[in-house]
Amino acid sequence: MSNLISRDTFPQSQRRDFLKTATALAAAAASPNLWAQGGQLEMARLITGFSAGGTSDTLCRRLAARMTGGYAKSVIVENRTGAGGQIAIQAMKSLPPDGSAILQTPMSMLGIYPHIYKKLPYDPLKDVTPVSVACVFDFGFAVGPAVPASVTTVPQYVAWAKANANGSYGSPAAGSVPHFIGVLIGRQLELEMTHIPYRGTQPAILDMVGGQLPAVCGPIGDFLPHLAAGKCRVLATSGATRSQFVSGVSTLTEQGLKNMSFTEWFGMFLPAGASAETVQRANAALRPALASTEVVEGLAAMGLQATSSTPAELAARLKSDHDRWGPIVKAIGFTAES
């Protein structure tokens, strides 16, 4: 006897039920982490493109702790490092959009990289689905013992640099926002600033506090321990308003530089194709986690201001920054190959 089931074995209504069940089982096999009853995943991953111990990784670990048991039975952090954060974003293209993988990335990888790399392994506006902003932070322009204590503002630093032929500054990387801030400062104040790229802000700061480098531009949080120890001075910050972490320091705009308001943000994204329901579930889990005392205070210790947004607000913010940085990068003339 044949083991095949004849089409006429079941009535039409039963065939419909059978097909629905088969479809559901197939979906479960393809994506085994489907939402369980009550809206909880078995496991979720927060993916960062940076190594353990840094601000990006620390943010993810604090969020994972708050989201475990609610959003998913377990939430882990996965570090997919390399290519300045590109590998983590590229990885999202092959992951299921079921909410089990959430990318955390700084704005630069999506808003600036498209303008400095001729070819990227991802489309910054199409290959990810915005969920929520996670935090924002300003940049600082600081000096060390190589610069006289009488220099207290960026224009004064430029005047000193002109007089001493020493207008160099370090940044965490070529093509980073701090790199470009230094270039723009020099252009407005008519000084050819010499940019020295480092692999991260801390190595640059160590050279600065050691007297080998006069100035560094980098995330404000990276200066805080050295500032507290009296080893450096922050001359200006880059935000539209003064930073809560160094409220006594004026902004670049307050010091007379035009169109020099720059902030960075970390955002949370799902893979492309995530349903509206999945996006809202992730957003609903992230927002209270980002508002928790543990996360707010933990990020503040690193100079990061925890915040959140709707998916639409993050999408608009990404598009705005992407469009703003295009002309800036073009005017500076920097490419990843330069």
N, C-alpha and C positions, 0 to 999 in steps of 0.2 A: 504494500500500500504506500502511496506517495505521502511524504511528510509535508508537502506543500499544502497551504490552506487555500481552498478555492475561493474566488471572489464572491461566489454565491453562498458561502458558508454562513456569513453574517448578514443581517439586515443592514440597510443603508445607514441607519442611525448608529448602529454599533460600529460600522466601519469608520464613521466619522470620529467616534470616541477613540478607536484603536489608533487612527492616524494622529490624533492630538497627543496621545500618550507616547507614541513612537517619536514624534517631533520633540516633545519635552525631554525624553531620554537622550536623544541625540544631542540636544543643546547642553544637557548636563554633562555628557561625555566630553564635548568640546570645551566647555567651561565649567569645571567641577566645583567652582567656588561661587555658585549662584546664591542669591540671597536666601537665607533660611527663613522659616516662618518667624514673623516678628521683626523682619528687617535687619538681621544680623548675618554677617559673613563668617565663614569658618576661619579664614585668614586673610589679612590684607598686608600689603607692602607699601611703605613709604620710600620712594626711590630718590636718592640724591646723587649728583654727579661728582661729589667731593668726598674726601677721605674722612675717616673717623677723627673726632676731636675738634674739627672746625665748626664755624657758626652754622653752616648749612646742616651738617650732621647732628649737631647738638639740638637745633630746632626740631629736626625730624624725631629724634629720640624722646624729646619732651612731649611732642604731640602723640607719638605712638603709645606712650604710657597713659595718656589721658583718653585715648580712643579705644584701648583694649578693654574688652568686656561689654562695650556698647556698640560701636560701629562693627567690630568683628570680635570673635572669641580671642584671637591673638592678632596683634599688629606688630610687624617687625620692620626694621630699617635695612635697606639694601643699598650699599655703596657701589655704584657703577661708575668708577672714576675714569678719567682720561679725556684728552682733547679739550680741556678747559670747560667741561660740563656737557660737551656735545654727545658723548656716548650714552649718557643717561636719557637724554631727550630722544635720540635715535632708537633706543631700546623700546620706547613706548609705542612705536609703530607696529611692533609685533605682539604686543600684549592685549589681552581681551579687554574691551571697554565695559566690564561688568562691575567696576568699582573696587576690584581686588588689588589694583595697582594705582597709586597716586604719586605723581611726580612733584618734587619740590625743586624749583630752580630760580636763581636770580634773574632779574629782568634782562641783563646784558646778553645772555645766551639766546634770547628770543627777539630783543629789541635792537641790539647793536651788532651782533655777529652777522646778520644778513647783509650788513653794509660794509663789513671789512673782509669777509670771506667770499671769494668768487663762487664757491660751491659749498653748500652745506648738505649733510645727509638727512635733513628734515626741513619741512616747511614750517616756520614759526607760527604762522597764523592758521594752518590747516591740519597739522598733525597732532595737535593737542587740543583738549577741551577745557576751557577755564572753569575753575571751581571757586577759588577764593584767594585774595591776597593774604599773606601770612604775617609779614612784618615790613616795616620801612626803616630806612636809616639815612643819615646824611654823611657827607665826607668832610674831612678836615684837612687843612693845610698847616703843617706844623714844622717847627724848626728845633734844632738841637744846640749844643754848646758851641758849635762853629759860628753861630750867628750871635752878634752882640745882644745883650738883654734890652738895649734901647729900642730894638726892632720889635714892635708889637702889632703890626698890621701887615697885610700882604703888600700894599703899595710901598710901605717902608722896606719890606724885604726886597722888593724889586729894585728900589733905589740903592739899597746896600749892595745888591748883586751887581748892578751896573758899575758901581764905584770900585768893586773888588773883582770884577770879571769872574764871578762865581755863581751863576744863576742856574745851577743844576738842582734837580729834585728827583726823588725816587717814587715809584708807584708799584702796586702789586703785580702789574703785568702790562705789556704793550697792548694797546687796543682796549684797555679798561677805562671806565669813567674817570678815575683819578688821573690817568695819563692825559686824557683829553682836557680835563679841567686845567691842568698845568699849561698845556699848549694855549688854551684860550686866555688864561691869565697873562701869559707872555705877550700874546698878540694885542690885547687891549692896552697893556702898559708898555708896549714897545720894547720888549726884551726877548731875545731868542733864548728861551729856556732850554737847557739841555736835559732831556729825559733819560733816566736810567731805570730800565725795567728790572724788577726782581721777581722771584717766584713766591709771591705772597707779600703782604705788608710787613709782617714781623721782621724778616731779614733786612728790609730797608730801614725799619725803625732802629734796629740794633746798630746798623752803620751810622745812622743819624745821631743816636745818643752817645755813640763812641767817638763822634767828631769827624768821621771820615766823609760824611755827606751832610750838606747844610740843611736840606728840607725834604719832607716826604708828604705826599698827598695820598690819603687812604681813608677807609671807613673810620668814622669817629670812634667806634668802640675799640679799635686796635690801639689807639693812643691812651686810653683811660688809665691803665696800670702805670705807664711811664709818666703820665701827667701827674698822677697822685704822688709819685716818687720824686717829682721835681726834676725829671730828666729831660723834659721837652716842653715846648710851649705851643699851643694851638693858636694860630694867628687869625683864622677865619673858618667858618663852616659854610657848607654849600646849599643849605635848605632855603626855602622861602621865608622861614622864620627861624629864630635862634633854636639851637638844639637843647633839649631838656637836660642833656648830659653835660653840657658846658655852657650854661645859660649866660655866663658873663662874657662869652666870646661873640663878637658881631659877625654877621653873615658877609659873604662876598658882595652881595647887593648893597648892604649898609655901608660898605667901604667904597662904594662908587663904581663897582664893576657892573656892566649892563648885561641882561639876559644870562645871568650866571647862577640861576637857581636849579640845582640838580639833586635829586634823591634817587636812591635805589630801592627796589623792593624784591622780596621773595614771594613767589606765587605757587599755588597748588593747582595741578592740572591732571585730568584724566586723559586716556588715549582718545584719539579722534573716534567719533561714532558713538560715544557714550549717550545713553538716552537721557531725556530731561529728568526722569525719575531718579536715575542713578546719580546724576549731577547734584540734584537736590538732597539726596541722602548723604552724599559726601560733604556737601556744604553744611548741612544741619549738624554733622558730627564735628566738623572742624571749628565752627564758630564758637561754641562753648569751650572747646579745648583751648583756643587762642585767647579766650577771655579769662581763663583760670588764673588764679594768683601764682601758681607754680610756674606757668609758662610766661606770664607777664614779667614777673620778677627775674626769672632765669634769663630771659632775653635782654632785659634792661641791664643786667650785669655785663652784657657783651655790647652794649650800645645800640641795641635793636628795640624798636617800639612795636610791640605786638599789636596787630589789628586784624580786621577781616573785612570781607566785602561780599556782595552778591556775585554770582558768575558773570552777569552782564556788566557789572562795574569793573571786574578784572579784565574782561574782554576789551572794554573801551579804553582802559588804562594801557593795556599792551599795545593796542592799535595807535594810541596817541604817542607813546614813547617810540614805537617803531618808526612812525612818520616824522617825529621830531629829530631823531638821530641821523636819519638819512642825509639831510643837507649839511649837518654839522660835520659828519665824517667825511663827506665829499669836500667840504671847504678845507678841512685839515689836510686831506690828501693821504690819509693813512689806509693801508690795506694789510692783510695778514702776511703778504709777501714783501712788504716794504721794510 
